[in-house]
Amino acid sequence: MDKRSLLAGLTALPFFATLATAANMNGRNTATWKVPPGVTKIRVRSWTPDGRKDMDRTLNVEPGELFRLDAIED
């Protein structure tokens, strides 16, 4: 499963766009996100370069929980 496209897909979401852009601008391949109040689930999806769905997961979360996404090259 190609996880590299995960970060790219998340940047389309308003709450990730600023963080992901900042992460790329400072030379790091990482982004963090704090679950806002009222959110109890998040859905994470990614697609292959040819448009096929690669991953689709729903996670239970708690407000204030912190997520960190790291791009890892093989």
TILUM-914821 format. One line per 5 residues: number of its first residue (from 1); their letters; for each residue x, y, z of N, C-alpha, C, O. Coordinates in nm, 4 decimals, always signed. Example, Ala and Ser with C-alpha at 12.3 -4.5 7.8 and 13.67 -1.06 7.14 Angstrom:
2
1	as	+1.3190 -0.5690 +0.7800 +1.2300 -0.4500 +0.7800 +1.3200 -0.3300 +0.7800 +1.4236 -0.3319 +0.8465 ~ +1.2850 -0.2250 +0.7080 +1.3670 -0.1060 +0.7140 +1.2900 +0.0030 +0.7870 +1.3409 +0.1138 +0.8039;
This chain:
74
1	mdkrs	+0.0850 -0.1182 +0.0000 +0.0000 +0.0000 +0.0000 +0.0894 +0.1242 +0.0000 +0.1817 +0.1336 +0.0809 ~ +0.0636 +0.2177 -0.0879 +0.1434 +0.3394 -0.0996 +0.0926 +0.4451 -0.0027 -0.0088 +0.5102 -0.0280 ~ +0.1624 +0.4613 +0.1065 +0.1198 +0.5556 +0.2099 +0.1647 +0.6981 +0.1780 +0.1159 +0.7934 +0.2388 ~ +0.2573 +0.7134 +0.0831 +0.3074 +0.8481 +0.0519 +0.1976 +0.9412 +0.0045 +0.2041 +1.0621 +0.0270 ~ +0.0972 +0.8858 -0.0607 -0.0111 +0.9704 -0.1107 -0.1058 +1.0137 +0.0007 -0.1905 +1.1005 -0.0205;
6	llagl	-0.0923 +0.9538 +0.1196 -0.1792 +0.9895 +0.2313 -0.1687 +1.1368 +0.2645 -0.2706 +1.2052 +0.2740 ~ -0.0483 +1.1868 +0.2823 -0.0304 +1.3273 +0.3165 -0.0846 +1.4180 +0.2068 -0.1481 +1.5195 +0.2352 ~ -0.0598 +1.3818 +0.0830 -0.1089 +1.4632 -0.0285 -0.2611 +1.4691 -0.0283 -0.3189 +1.5748 -0.0537 ~ -0.3260 +1.3582 -0.0003 -0.4716 +1.3571 +0.0041 -0.5268 +1.4368 +0.1203 -0.6315 +1.5005 +0.1086 ~ -0.4568 +1.4335 +0.2320 -0.5040 +1.5062 +0.3493 -0.4930 +1.6566 +0.3335 -0.5660 +1.7308 +0.3992;
11	talpf	-0.4038 +1.7029 +0.2483 -0.3891 +1.8472 +0.2312 -0.5130 +1.9110 +0.1696 -0.5284 +2.0331 +0.1739 ~ -0.6008 +1.8303 +0.1127 -0.7256 +1.8840 +0.0591 -0.8223 +1.9228 +0.1706 -0.9159 +1.9996 +0.1483 ~ -0.7996 +1.8703 +0.2891 -0.8853 +1.9035 +0.4025 -0.8407 +2.0350 +0.4643 -0.7208 +2.0572 +0.4813 ~ -0.9346 +2.1228 +0.4982 -0.8977 +2.2557 +0.5493 -0.8078 +2.2519 +0.6716 -0.7167 +2.3338 +0.6834 ~ -0.8314 +2.1588 +0.7626 -0.7529 +2.1563 +0.8859 -0.6144 +2.0979 +0.8665 -0.5293 +2.1151 +0.9537;
16	fatla	-0.5880 +2.0295 +0.7558 -0.4546 +1.9771 +0.7288 -0.3753 +2.0655 +0.6341 -0.2523 +2.0646 +0.6375 ~ -0.4422 +2.1406 +0.5511 -0.3732 +2.2145 +0.4453 -0.2648 +2.3059 +0.4996 -0.1530 +2.3044 +0.4482 ~ -0.2938 +2.3849 +0.6010 -0.1954 +2.4774 +0.6553 -0.0777 +2.4033 +0.7160 +0.0376 +2.4408 +0.6943 ~ -0.1060 +2.2983 +0.7918 +0.0014 +2.2232 +0.8563 +0.0904 +2.1528 +0.7553 +0.2129 +2.1563 +0.7664 ~ +0.0288 +2.0892 +0.6574 +0.1075 +2.0176 +0.5579 +0.1919 +2.1132 +0.4760 +0.3070 +2.0827 +0.4448;
21	taanm	+0.1370 +2.2280 +0.4407 +0.2133 +2.3273 +0.3660 +0.3309 +2.3776 +0.4492 +0.4422 +2.3910 +0.3984 ~ +0.3061 +2.4050 +0.5759 +0.4131 +2.4514 +0.6636 +0.5213 +2.3449 +0.6769 +0.6401 +2.3770 +0.6803 ~ +0.4810 +2.2191 +0.6845 +0.5784 +2.1114 +0.6982 +0.6672 +2.1041 +0.5745 +0.7877 +2.0816 +0.5866 ~ +0.6100 +2.1226 +0.4560 +0.6900 +2.1172 +0.3341 +0.7792 +2.2411 +0.3214 +0.8907 +2.2319 +0.2699 ~ +0.7316 +2.3552 +0.3675 +0.8083 +2.4785 +0.3538 +0.9315 +2.4788 +0.4435 +1.0332 +2.5377 +0.4069;
26	ngrnt	+0.9251 +2.4147 +0.5601 +1.0404 +2.4191 +0.6486 +1.1366 +2.3035 +0.6241 +1.2294 +2.2832 +0.7024 ~ +1.1160 +2.2277 +0.5173 +1.2102 +2.1244 +0.4790 +1.1857 +1.9897 +0.5454 +1.2573 +1.8940 +0.5159 ~ +1.0892 +1.9788 +0.6322 +1.0589 +1.8513 +0.6962 +0.9469 +1.7826 +0.6196 +0.8649 +1.8479 +0.5551 ~ +0.9446 +1.6519 +0.6276 +0.8374 +1.5752 +0.5654 +0.7445 +1.5222 +0.6732 +0.7212 +1.4017 +0.6825 ~ +0.6922 +1.6116 +0.7538 +0.6039 +1.5732 +0.8622 +0.4957 +1.6791 +0.8813 +0.5160 +1.7966 +0.8508;
31	atwkv	+0.3818 +1.6362 +0.9316 +0.2724 +1.7280 +0.9629 +0.2045 +1.6768 +1.0887 +0.1941 +1.5559 +1.1094 ~ +0.1586 +1.7676 +1.1721 +0.0851 +1.7286 +1.2918 -0.0531 +1.7913 +1.2888 -0.0755 +1.8939 +1.2247 ~ -0.1456 +1.7270 +1.3599 -0.2828 +1.7751 +1.3656 -0.3427 +1.7374 +1.4993 -0.3288 +1.6237 +1.5446 ~ -0.4090 +1.8321 +1.5623 -0.4757 +1.8093 +1.6896 -0.6257 +1.7992 +1.6648 -0.6839 +1.8851 +1.5985 ~ -0.6880 +1.6947 +1.7179 -0.8313 +1.6727 +1.6987 -0.9080 +1.7869 +1.7661 -0.8910 +1.8106 +1.8857;
36	ppgvt	-0.9917 +1.8571 +1.6903 -1.0669 +1.9692 +1.7479 -1.1827 +1.9220 +1.8356 -1.2237 +1.8062 +1.8279 ~ -1.2350 +2.0115 +1.9183 -1.3497 +1.9769 +2.0035 -1.4676 +1.9282 +1.9193 -1.4933 +1.9807 +1.8109 ~ -1.5376 +1.8294 +1.9692 -1.6564 +1.7781 +1.9026 -1.6308 +1.6677 +1.8018 -1.7257 +1.6028 +1.7577 ~ -1.5058 +1.6439 +1.7638 -1.4741 +1.5405 +1.6650 -1.4443 +1.4101 +1.7385 -1.3602 +1.4065 +1.8283 ~ -1.5142 +1.3021 +1.6996 -1.4941 +1.1723 +1.7643 -1.4475 +1.0650 +1.6667 -1.4077 +0.9563 +1.7088;
41	kirvr	-1.4519 +1.0941 +1.5368 -1.4048 +1.0000 +1.4351 -1.3409 +1.0781 +1.3215 -1.3813 +1.1902 +1.2904 ~ -1.2401 +1.0168 +1.2599 -1.1835 +1.0717 +1.1370 -1.1768 +0.9591 +1.0343 -1.1648 +0.8417 +1.0693 ~ -1.1848 +0.9967 +0.9086 -1.1747 +0.9003 +0.7993 -1.0510 +0.9354 +0.7187 -1.0328 +1.0499 +0.6773 ~ -0.9659 +0.8351 +0.6967 -0.8416 +0.8539 +0.6218 -0.8496 +0.7686 +0.4964 -0.8718 +0.6477 +0.5027 ~ -0.8309 +0.8349 +0.3806 -0.8378 +0.7640 +0.2529 -0.7197 +0.8033 +0.1660 -0.6670 +0.9141 +0.1763;
46	swtpd	-0.6792 +0.7109 +0.0804 -0.5751 +0.7423 -0.0179 -0.6046 +0.6667 -0.1468 -0.6760 +0.5664 -0.1481 ~ -0.5469 +0.7187 -0.2556 -0.5661 +0.6598 -0.3872 -0.4309 +0.6418 -0.4546 -0.3363 +0.7158 -0.4278 ~ -0.4231 +0.5424 -0.5423 -0.3016 +0.5195 -0.6198 -0.2923 +0.6262 -0.7287 -0.3912 +0.6944 -0.7555 ~ -0.1761 +0.6422 -0.7920 -0.1625 +0.7421 -0.8990 -0.2631 +0.7223 -1.0137 -0.3003 +0.8186 -1.0808 ~ -0.3066 +0.5982 -1.0359 -0.4033 +0.5751 -1.1440 -0.5486 +0.5860 -1.0967 -0.6399 +0.5541 -1.1728;
51	grkdm	-0.5719 +0.6305 -0.9723 -0.7059 +0.6600 -0.9245 -0.7769 +0.5497 -0.8480 -0.8905 +0.5684 -0.8044 ~ -0.7118 +0.4344 -0.8307 -0.7753 +0.3275 -0.7538 -0.7626 +0.3552 -0.6041 -0.6598 +0.4038 -0.5570 ~ -0.8695 +0.3232 -0.5299 -0.8659 +0.3424 -0.3849 -0.7618 +0.2492 -0.3243 -0.7603 +0.1295 -0.3533 ~ -0.6752 +0.3043 -0.2405 -0.5667 +0.2300 -0.1799 -0.5969 +0.1985 -0.0335 -0.5708 +0.0880 +0.0139 ~ -0.6517 +0.2963 +0.0369 -0.6778 +0.2801 +0.1791 -0.8030 +0.3588 +0.2156 -0.8275 +0.4670 +0.1622;
56	drtln	-0.8815 +0.3036 +0.3069 -1.0003 +0.3725 +0.3564 -1.0239 +0.3236 +0.4989 -1.0715 +0.2120 +0.5199 ~ -0.9906 +0.4072 +0.5960 -1.0018 +0.3693 +0.7373 -1.0758 +0.4768 +0.8141 -1.0582 +0.5960 +0.7888 ~ -1.1586 +0.4340 +0.9078 -1.2232 +0.5252 +1.0014 -1.1643 +0.4966 +1.1390 -1.1594 +0.3820 +1.1835 ~ -1.1200 +0.6021 +1.2047 -1.0568 +0.5881 +1.3356 -1.1382 +0.6606 +1.4413 -1.1845 +0.7724 +1.4185 ~ -1.1557 +0.5981 +1.5559 -1.2152 +0.6657 +1.6707 -1.1078 +0.7542 +1.7318 -0.9949 +0.7101 +1.7529;
61	vepge	-1.1426 +0.8779 +1.7599 -1.0472 +0.9733 +1.8169 -1.1124 +1.0486 +1.9321 -1.2338 +1.0429 +1.9513 ~ -1.0304 +1.1183 +2.0074 -1.0784 +1.2022 +2.1167 -1.0311 +1.3450 +2.0930 -0.9189 +1.3659 +2.0467 ~ -1.1154 +1.4439 +2.1241 -1.0711 +1.5830 +2.1120 -0.9411 +1.6050 +2.1903 -0.9264 +1.5581 +2.3032 ~ -0.8493 +1.6758 +2.1291 -0.7201 +1.7019 +2.1917 -0.6131 +1.6000 +2.1564 -0.4949 +1.6238 +2.1809 ~ -0.6530 +1.4860 +2.0986 -0.5567 +1.3843 +2.0579 -0.4704 +1.4398 +1.9450 -0.5199 +1.5133 +1.8595;
66	lfrld	-0.3429 +1.4054 +1.9443 -0.2487 +1.4587 +1.8461 -0.2079 +1.3497 +1.7470 -0.1742 +1.2381 +1.7864 ~ -0.2114 +1.3836 +1.6188 -0.1669 +1.2938 +1.5130 -0.0441 +1.3530 +1.4461 -0.0348 +1.4744 +1.4282 ~ +0.0497 +1.2676 +1.4095 +0.1686 +1.3108 +1.3370 +0.1830 +1.2218 +1.2151 +0.1812 +1.0992 +1.2265 ~ +0.1973 +1.2831 +1.0982 +0.2179 +1.2128 +0.9728 +0.3603 +1.2367 +0.9264 +0.4035 +1.3513 +0.9136 ~ +0.4328 +1.1298 +0.9013 +0.5709 +1.1395 +0.8543 +0.5821 +1.0725 +0.7181 +0.5367 +0.9595 +0.7001;
71	aied	+0.6420 +1.1413 +0.6230 +0.6705 +1.0820 +0.4924 +0.8034 +1.0072 +0.5036 +0.9048 +1.0643 +0.5438 ~ +0.8014 +0.8802 +0.4678 +0.9206 +0.7954 +0.4790 +0.9554 +0.7424 +0.3406 +0.8738 +0.6759 +0.2767 ~ +1.0737 +0.7713 +0.2956 +1.1181 +0.7213 +0.1650 +1.1913 +0.5904 +0.1836 +1.2691 +0.5735 +0.2774 ~ +1.1649 +0.4974 +0.0919 +1.2314 +0.3663 +0.0984 +1.3740 +0.3771 +0.0548 +1.4458 +0.2772 +0.0535;
